[in-house]
Structure formats: C-alpha cells, structure tokens
C-alpha cells in the first residue's frame, strides 16, 4: 500500500541516509562511553553483621551496576560470612569474602562470574599429547559469553580435524578424548577462541567481536576470513534468510547485499526474480550469475517451453530456503576469476545445512499468513467514465450510435471495480518444516522436510504446492585424516496457475457486464472477458534433485586431497488448456491444449589438492584442481486442437489434430584446470593469484580453450606498528585491490555450427532442406576485465565498520549478430566483434553495534550501490535497423526510445512533440525519437535494524531504489487513446476540455481521423510524457520474535519461540502505477502478514 505518495528523489534519499548515519554514530558514541569499570574503581559497602554469601552479592548488585552470575549450589552453602572491610572497592571486598571458600571470581564486562576453583593447565599452549593405548573418556565443557551466560548453538571444532559439534541449551558440549586437544570455539558476533581442552568441566569464555572480522567467509574452493580476504564478497546467514516468508531464497537477498539488484517479475507464486550482479555485461549472452550449491554448479535457466501468467519458472526455487546455511556473493576478479569462463557475471555460493555432532535434536518451524496486493490504482467512477466517453464523441464531432454498449445498452449505474474482482482477493500462505540431526564425533547427519502451500489473490482456486526434503551425512575417521560427506536435496512442486495474467484487464469499462442472463460469458466485439480467461489453466510440475559428495583425505598435516562429485537433475512438465468457453465467439471457437516437457541432467567431478606452508616467513597456501562437467538438455512442445470435450483437454490423445511446435536437444561439455596461490605475511600483507584454463563445447573448434586469471593484494595497515595496540579510534584498516579477466559461456549450444531447416513445400513428395545459419569456426569467448579498489575499516573495537568498493568492469569480444549481403543467402551470422560494455560503480557497506549489554542490543547494517552501465562500442550499430532500436552508444544497455513531449496545445488539446530530425515533419521511428530513459537503477540499497530486549527481538529492513520507468499508460499495451472504450486512472481528470485550458493531458477522442486521437495513439503513449520517476522506499521485511524457552522449563525444550513476520508492508513512492518494483501492468508483489512457531528439542 502506498501510504505516502511523496516524491522519492535523490535529495530525499540522501537526507534519510544522512540522518540514519548520524543517529547510528550518536548511538555508537553513547554505547562506547558506557563500557564497564574495573572492580577496583567501584566503591561499595557491606553490613558488619554476618550475612550469607548470596545476600552479600545481592547487596553489591544494588549499590553498583555490576551483576553476579553463579551456580546456585556452589554459593548457597556459605550461609555465614562477613567482611572485615565495611567500605572499600568491590575488588577488595570480593577477595575478603572468598578467602575461606572454594570459589574464585572473574570480571567479564559488567558481570562477575563466580565459579569453583579448578586445577587447570597454567597455559593453553601446553598441550598434553594423547597416550597410545589409553582409553578415551567423555569430558564436558561449557561455553559462556561476556556476561557469564551459557551460549547455546556455539560451534566447537577440534582443530585440524572434521570433528564438529554444537553446544546445548546450557552451553555445554561433550568430547571424548584421551588427553588434551586443541579446540576452536566460535559463535556469531564473538571472537573465535582457540584453546587447549584438557579438563572435565572446563569453561570457555567468548569475547564480543563487534566487527566479526575472523568469521568464516566462503570463497571459491575454500574459506577465508574478512580480515585477510583479498576479494570482494558479501554474505547472508540462515537467520537473515528465515526472516522473509519467501519461496525463492534469492528474494530474501533484496536490499541486503551491495551490488546485487534483485527485483520481482510479478507477485504470483513460482515466478522467477530478475537478478543482476554489478550490471549487464553482455549484449547477447545471458547476464545471470553462476550459482554453486555445495560446490556443484547449479542449473538456473528456465526450462519452460511456454509461459503462463506467472512467467518463467525459476530452478533456484528448487533449493529450499529453510535448508540453506548461508549465501555468499562473489563480485570482483579476485573472487570470481578462478571460475574462468563462468564468472563474468559474478558467482553466488549457496551452502546448505549440515549435521553436527551432539545429541539428536529435533527442530520444527511453521508459519501461516495472508497476503494482499501492495497497491491498487484509483480509477474513474462509472459516471466519470461515461462523461469522458461522451466528451470524446463530442470532441471528434460524432454522435454515438444507439448500439454503443457502454453508453446505451449496459447498466448506467453498475460500477465494477475490476481491480478488486481480478486481484482483490486474499492469498493464503502456510509452510511447515522439520529437521532431525545429531550424531557422534565421527558421524553426523541431518534430515529435513518442508511443505508449502500458497494461493493467489485472483478469483478461483489457483495455487502453488511444494514439498522438499534434504539428507546430509558426514563421516570422518577418529584421527581426522579421512572424511566423506554427502548431501541430497529433492524438491517437487505443482503450480496451478492461469494462462493469462488477468490483472492487465483492470481498465475494462466499469459498467461492462460479466455474464449474460443465461449465465454464459458476455462478449462484445473484440472486448475481452477476463472471467472467461479464469477457465484457461496453466499447470506446471517441477522436480529437482541435487546430489553432492565430498571425499577428503589428509595424509599429513596441512595437506588436503579431495574430490567433489555432483549430480543435478531438473525436470518440468507443463500443460496449458484453453476450453472452448474461454474464447470470444467472434475470434474463433474450438478448444486447444499446449503440452511441454523439459529436463536437464548434469554430472560434475572436481578433484583438488591443497597445501599450507606455515613458516616464520609467512603462510603460503597452494590449491590446484580440475573440473569436468557434462550437461544434457531436452525439451518437447506439442499443440493439440479440436477436442470433442473440454473435459479431455489434459489428454493430448483426445485431440483431433496434434502437431509439434518445437523440439530441443543439446549437450554441453566443459573441462578446466585451475590453481590458486595465496601468500600471507603476519596477517599484514596478503597476495592472491588465480589461474584457470577452460574448454567449452559451446565454441568453435578453433576457439574452445581460453585462459583466465586474476591477482589480488591486501594491506592490513592497522597491523602496522604505528597503529597496532595504540588504543586508536581506528581498530581495523585494510586496503585491497584486484585485477583479472573472466569469461562468459552462457550462450546457447551449437551456436558455431551451420543449421538447416525443411522447406515448407515438397517437390516430388519430398521436402527439401535449406540453410538457415552459416557456420563460424572462430566463434569464441566473451571476456570481462575487472578492476577494483577497496577500503575496509573498523572503529571503536569494530563496533562500527565501513567498507567502500570502487569497481570498473569492461566486457569485450562481444558475440553480436552481424548483417550479411542478401546474395549470400543468409540475413546474418553471429561473430565476436569489438563491442564493449562498461560497468562501474561505488559500493558502501556499514555495520554498527549501537548498543550491546545483557538485556538490550541494537545493531544496524546498511548498504548503498551507485552503479552506471554504458555501451561503449558496437560496430555496425548504425546500419542495424533492428538493434539500433534497443541500443545506443554512450547509454545503458536497457534503454527505452520515445518521443519528446513538448506540451498540449491550449487551443486544440492536441499533444505536441519535438521535431528532433529537423526536417519539418514529425515521423514515427528513430528519426524523431530519443533515449528517454533506462530501466537500470541509479542507486539502490537497504538499511536493516535488529533490536533485542531480553527475550523479545525485532528486526526490520528498509529497501530503497532510485530509478525511472514506464508509467501506467505507457507503451503499446496501453489504451490506444484517451476516450476509447477502456477506463482510465484519475490522473485524466485534469485533461484538456476546452480552449485555453492548461493541461499536460490531451483531449479525449474516439476517431482515428481526430488529430488528438491519432497523436495520442501514435506518439503520446510512447513519449516521455508517460515516462518518469519510479523510485521508492519500502519496508521490505519486519520480524518480531519472543523466546519462551526460559518461561517453559517443563517442556525441556532447547528453544521455543513465537514470531510474526511482514513482507512489503508499505511503500513511499511517486510512481502512478501498481508497483514501482514490477512496473507496467502485471500482478504487483504481495504484502504478507504471517505468524509462526519454532522449537528445538
């Protein structure tokens, strides 16, 4: 819903951004000044009479801002204690109180942890080696945060092995060991602790890491950390994904990742989002990023042979969002060049969840909710519409005939709200997912299952149903040298949609009837009846299987040999049924069905070997590997006509005639060798180099092999002596840069080969062949050169972090259709020519820990992308009469041509346009048109806030986009003229009506001989008069959650919480159509409200 229709321009967005930064900075400074005091600096006093130790702690809590945490049984036994110091600092008082006890204390922030004295090793560095033949025993450890509270869900890893487990609700873990072992303990938002685990009952204290610079970051063929990374990457966690009640995980990334522009195609279930990562790179090839799921390339192209009202189906929906652990987005050459010819458009790595060692845990999550369209356009009432129609006839000098239905035959008082009828319903959404996982230190597993059901806001019983399951098993030997993991994801869905998006009929006459008196559908001339179209069904069944396995062997320390195996199957079956009752009798009768099937099967193998030299002169990490992949794509398309009964439309064999309307078969083979070398000296100077040699079957025999690579470097200047440990305002600083070359092989198969087709007419009963495409053995790679500079900083102990990226990408050797002389027998052929596409931009990422204490936390993250796309060169464009309608040198790749509107003649009401050619005449085509705009956003981003008060948490995401686009009545699909037999939005109330009227809306008319009517139809609806601002600020997502775990101990649940979610809740925009995200006349995105319950047992 558009609550405020204020102009969303650059100035407004900059003011809002500046205000958010100032508020964040102020909160950070306040929080920074509220750090805990040393106990020796805090004064307190206790009564002289004897009191219990617990009472003494309570008395100290009342006088100070510190809090005591302890195990009750350890403290209550000391019922009589006194201090000889009535008034002193807290440190001295505690030492006096605990003198004759078995207790010790430790200050952690504003909390004092009281615990039993233990005999622990003097140093974590002294590691007791296991003794051969000594039986292992189970030892229990506890992980606590800075307040002494147990941390549940912390990851405990035995360093150098694949043994991983998670802490339970008490922050405890159990490890079987015969001696001391090195551990790595990590938890989101805390510094990773490395220690020696040697004693039963040992505690691990985690310290906050506001910037979380040492958190694991997934990169190509490995992991690193933000601190030492040389590439440009961004990530999103499973927690962030779960905040959005979406079917496609990509939709959860909207507004969260700098450089990643994701927009909805429409608001119908199963639709495929539009994804651009740092702009458009190719003129003719696909511009989608490469998707890698658990190390396996994932097929992301639609298999549709034809589309329904929701457009093409997205195979990415086959990866269930609730099964995803994290998504990492790789952007620059340093991060993507190791993927060679497939990395030009960026890479999106999806890592699914895995089982963890520990006792078996059952997770359940379910939510349900309802959705409505985000906005409806205010239309003319029936009386206003009829007034417009009569006025149009009068302006054209005509008297309407008595047979004009809307003026004489239809009910003059009927006021149909077509928007409410066609998309005013309530969509219902329900999803439930469950998982069970656990295992031992050597073998762990995770089994998940999900069911999802959606309906639409359209009339009828259309809907979407989905079922998904995943099984993951991990096993490693006790010595950690050998491990194997396997994961299988299976998804099946059924989408019962309509063949036509009926929302485009929102502007039918408001007094047009739907049915005749006998209950049949009403038809008039060429006017369509959308209720008849509701009977046209479009059913799609998708099945997706992704299986991956990793075998890893480490014969010696730091040497890893592994092989990744992958299989990806996607299958689609679709049928579109047109019953005879859905056709306008004037346009033909009969019934028909369209049947399509598509499938894709891919196998891949990737052996790798890596070794890490860790010496006094630095760390040298070497990786080498190879890739082999084969994919087969098939598709069939049949049309059946002349069914004797509409009930048989789903049976193609019942058709009188069946014809093939298309067949698709292609095989893709790909192989490569790759290497990476990373040198790290003291975590201060890092250099990274990658190389890949690719071979692809999609290119000509002489051009099938290409070389790609990159070099990246980083300088962590905060590690320099003049900054390190100086208590500086700046706590982290890194400069990095990268340059490299990637490629793009996202083109159709066999494009280099000549093709032939059967002649339409036979000779002697035999149909001959004729050539349709000329062969090109030099058909080769498109290449993209990427240059980037980055600055990463952390302030106030990394409470505030700011990352800035400046990138320059240039793609050349473009595969462009070239014209040939008619004498050759071919209209043209596709070849590599020096066409150049340029993308450059700025990316800003800001995170802030505004407030963080025991009871209250407030975190903010924001991102901003300022991008510019430009076509630099296109040889032969001026002579290409087709492509020059869509491209222009010096402009973005997605431009729109239109006419320059100069106003409405105040005397005649006829719209006027500039004669750009200067020939004295206004003509259709490019001569008198110009580039009126681009569909690419000028800048975009988001601001996310997460707040927690005790057990209550709230998060909300604001998304903003600065863009332009077609307004409601722009384009060929818009009404032919103002005054024709369609309704208009209320903006036409300000139309020209009589001489001397000042208006930007032309006068109405009904006759093509009317000058105003003709100008509207030919020029006005294709002009910049109907092209304008489509910027918006949207409350994209809100989630509120309450954790009941501590209130319901009888349930013995590790976690139980109740939550509510909202998606697309309100929008501030100046756009005049349904929604600025989708623009045009399609079903807008839905606004959802859901409530849910999750628990872990």
C-alpha positions, 0 to 999 in steps of 0.5 A, a space after each residue: 500500500 502506498 501510504 505516502 505518495 511523496 516524491 522519492 528523489 535523490 535529495 530525499 534519499 540522501 537526507 534519510 541516509 544522512 540522518 540514519 548515519 548520524 543517529 547510528 554514530 550518536 548511538 555508537 558514541 553513547 554505547 562506547 562511553 558506557 563500557 564497564 569499570 574495573 572492580 577496583 574503581 567501584 566503591 561499595 559497602 557491606 553490613 558488619 553483621 554476618 550475612 550469607 554469601 548470596 545476600 552479600 552479592 545481592 547487596 553489591 548488585 544494588 549499590 553498583 551496576 555490576 551483576 553476579 552470575 553463579 551456580 546456585 549450589 556452589 554459593 548457597 552453602 556459605 550461609 555465614 560470612 562477613 567482611 572485615 572491610 565495611 567500605 572499600 572497592 568491590 575488588 577488595 571486598 570480593 577477595 575478603 569474602 572468598 578467602 575461606 571458600 572454594 570459589 574464585 571470581 572473574 570480571 567479564 564486562 559488567 558481570 562477575 562470574 563466580 565459579 569453583 576453583 579448578 586445577 587447570 593447565 597454567 597455559 593453553 599452549 601446553 598441550 598434553 599429547 594423547 597416550 597410545 593405548 589409553 582409553 578415551 573418556 567423555 569430558 564436558 565443557 561449557 561455553 559462556 559469553 561476556 556476561 557469564 551466560 551459557 551460549 547455546 548453538 556455539 560451534 566447537 571444532 577440534 582443530 585440524 580435524 572434521 570433528 564438529 559439534 554444537 553446544 546445548 541449551 546450557 552451553 555445554 558440549 561433550 568430547 571424548 578424548 584421551 588427553 588434551 586437544 586443541 579446540 576452536 570455539 566460535 559463535 556469531 558476533 564473538 571472537 573465535 577462541 582457540 584453546 587447549 581442552 584438557 579438563 572435565 568441566 572446563 569453561 570457555 569464555 567468548 569475547 564480543 567481536 563487534 566487527 566479526 572480522 575472523 568469521 568464516 567467509 566462503 570463497 571459491 574452493 575454500 574459506 577465508 576470513 574478512 580480515 585477510 580476504 583479498 576479494 570482494 564478497 558479501 554474505 547472508 546467514 540462515 537467520 537473515 534468510 528465515 526472516 522473509 516468508 519467501 519461496 525463492 531464497 534469492 528474494 530474501 537477498 533484496 536490499 541486503 547485499 551491495 551490488 546485487 539488484 534483485 527485483 520481482 517479475 510479478 507477485 504470483 507464486 513460482 515466478 522467477 526474480 530478475 537478478 543482476 550482479 554489478 550490471 549487464 555485461 553482455 549484449 547477447 549472452 545471458 547476464 545471470 550469475 553462476 550459482 554453486 550449491 555445495 560446490 556443484 554448479 547449479 542449473 538456473 535457466 528456465 526450462 519452460 517451453 511456454 509461459 503462463 501468467 506467472 512467467 518463467 519458472 525459476 530452478 533456484 526455487 528448487 533449493 529450499 530456503 529453510 535448508 540453506 546455511 548461508 549465501 555468499 556473493 562473489 563480485 570482483 576478479 579476485 573472487 570470481 576469476 578462478 571460475 574462468 569462463 563462468 564468472 563474468 557475471 559474478 558467482 553466488 555460493 549457496 551452502 546448505 545445512 549440515 549435521 553436527 555432532 551432539 545429541 539428536 535434536 529435533 527442530 520444527 518451524 511453521 508459519 501461516 499468513 495472508 497476503 494482499 496486493 501492495 497497491 491498487 490504482 484509483 480509477 474513474 467512477 462509472 459516471 466519470 467514465 461515461 462523461 469522458 466517453 461522451 466528451 470524446 464523441 463530442 470532441 471528434 464531432 460524432 454522435 454515438 450510435 444507439 448500439 454503443 454498449 457502454 453508453 446505451 445498452 449496459 447498466 448506467 449505474 453498475 460500477 465494477 471495480 475490476 481491480 478488486 474482482 481480478 486481484 482483490 482477493 486474499 492469498 493464503 500462505 502456510 509452510 511447515 518444516 522439520 529437521 532431525 540431526 545429531 550424531 557422534 564425533 565421527 558421524 553426523 547427519 541431518 534430515 529435513 522436510 518442508 511443505 508449502 502451500 500458497 494461493 493467489 489473490 485472483 478469483 478461483 482456486 489457483 495455487 502453488 504446492 511444494 514439498 522438499 526434503 534434504 539428507 546430509 551425512 558426514 563421516 570422518 575417521 577418529 584421527 581426522 585424516 579421512 572424511 566423506 560427506 554427502 548431501 541430497 536435496 529433492 524438491 517437487 512442486 505443482 503450480 496451478 496457475 492461469 494462462 493469462 495474467 488477468 490483472 492487465 484487464 483492470 481498465 475494462 469499462 466499469 459498467 461492462 457486464 460479466 455474464 449474460 442472463 443465461 449465465 454464459 460469458 458476455 462478449 462484445 466485439 473484440 472486448 475481452 472477458 477476463 472471467 472467461 480467461 479464469 477457465 484457461 489453466 496453466 499447470 506446471 510440475 517441477 522436480 529437482 534433485 541435487 546430489 553432492 559428495 565430498 571425499 577428503 583425505 589428509 595424509 599429513 598435516 596441512 595437506 588436503 586431497 579431495 574430490 567433489 562429485 555432483 549430480 543435478 537433475 531438473 525436470 518440468 512438465 507443463 500443460 496449458 488448456 484453453 476450453 472452448 468457453 474461454 474464447 470470444 465467439 467472434 475470434 474463433 471457437 474450438 478448444 486447444 491444449 499446449 503440452 511441454 516437457 523439459 529436463 536437464 541432467 548434469 554430472 560434475 567431478 572436481 578433484 583438488 589438492 591443497 597445501 599450507 606452508 606455515 613458516 616464520 616467513 609467512 603462510 603460503 597456501 597452494 590449491 590446484 584442481 580440475 573440473 569436468 562437467 557434462 550437461 544434457 538438455 531436452 525439451 518437447 512442445 506439442 499443440 493439440 486442437 479440436 477436442 470433442 470435450 473440454 473435459 479431455 483437454 489434459 489428454 493430448 490423445 483426445 485431440 483431433 489434430 496434434 502437431 509439434 511446435 518445437 523440439 530441443 536437444 543439446 549437450 554441453 561439455 566443459 573441462 578446466 584446470 585451475 590453481 590458486 596461490 595465496 601468500 600471507 605475511 603476519 596477517 599484514 600483507 596478503 597476495 592472491 593469484 588465480 589461474 584457470 584454463 577452460 574448454 567449452 563445447 559451446 565454441 568453435 573448434 578453433 576457439 574452445 580453450 581460453 585462459 583466465 586469471 586474476 591477482 589480488 593484494 591486501 594491506 592490513 595497515 592497522 597491523 602496522 606498528 604505528 597503529 597496532 595496540 595504540 588504543 586508536 579510534 581506528 581498530 581495523 584498516 585494510 586496503 585491497 585491490 584486484 585485477 583479472 579477466 573472466 569469461 562468459 559461456 552462457 550462450 546457447 549450444 551449437 551456436 558455431 555450427 551451420 543449421 538447416 531447416 525443411 522447406 515448407 513445400 515438397 517437390 516430388 513428395 519430398 521436402 527439401 532442406 535449406 540453410 538457415 545459419 552459416 557456420 563460424 569456426 572462430 566463434 569464441 569467448 566473451 571476456 570481462 576485465 575487472 578492476 577494483 579498489 577497496 577500503 575496509 575499516 573498523 572503529 571503536 573495537 569494530 563496533 562500527 565498520 565501513 567498507 567502500 568498493 570502487 569497481 570498473 568492469 569492461 566486457 569485450 569480444 562481444 558475440 553480436 549478430 552481424 548483417 550479411 549481403 542478401 546474395 549470400 543467402 543468409 540475413 546474418 551470422 553471429 561473430 565476436 566483434 569489438 563491442 564493449 560494455 562498461 560497468 562501474 560503480 561505488 559500493 558502501 557497506 556499514 555495520 554498527 553495534 549501537 548498543 550491546 549489554 545483557 538485556 538490550 542490543 541494537 545493531 544496524 547494517 546498511 548498504 548503498 550501490 551507485 552503479 552506471 552501465 554504458 555501451 561503449 562500442 558496437 560496430 555496425 550499430 548504425 546500419 542495424 535497423 533492428 538493434 539500433 532500436 534497443 541500443 545506443 552508444 554512450 547509454 545503458 544497455 536497457 534503454 527505452 526510445 520515445 518521443 519528446 513531449 513538448 506540451 498540449 496545445 491550449 487551443 486544440 488539446 492536441 499533444 505536441 512533440 519535438 521535431 528532433 530530425 529537423 526536417 519539418 515533419 514529425 515521423 514515427 521511428 528513430 528519426 524523431 525519437 530519443 533515449 528517454 530513459 533506462 530501466 537500470 537503477 541509479 542507486 539502490 540499497 537497504 538499511 536493516 535494524 535488529 533490536 533485542 530486549 531480553 527475550 523479545 527481538 525485532 528486526 526490520 529492513 528498509 529497501 530503497 531504489 532510485 530509478 525511472 520507468 514506464 508509467 501506467 499508460 505507457 507503451 503499446 499495451 496501453 489504451 490506444 487513446 484517451 476516450 476509447 472504450 477502456 477506463 482510465 486512472 484519475 490522473 485524466 481528470 485534469 485533461 484538456 476540455 476546452 480552449 485555453 485550458 492548461 493541461 499536460 493531458 490531451 483531449 479525449 477522442 474516439 476517431 482515428 481521423 481526430 488529430 488528438 486521437 491519432 497523436 495520442 495513439 501514435 506518439 503520446 503513449 510512447 513519449 516521455 510524457 508517460 515516462 518518469 520517476 519510479 523510485 521508492 522506499 519500502 519496508 521490505 521485511 519486519 520480524 518480531 520474535 519472543 523466546 519462551 524457552 526460559 518461561 517453559 522449563 517443563 517442556 525441556 525444550 532447547 528453544 521455543 519461540 513465537 514470531 510474526 513476520 511482514 513482507 512489503 508492508 508499505 511503500 513511499 513512492 511517486 510512481 502512478 502505477 501498481 508497483 514501482 518494483 514490477 512496473 507496467 501492468 502485471 500482478 504487483 508483489 504481495 504484502 504478507 502478514 504471517 505468524 509462526 512457531 519454532 522449537 528445538 528439542 
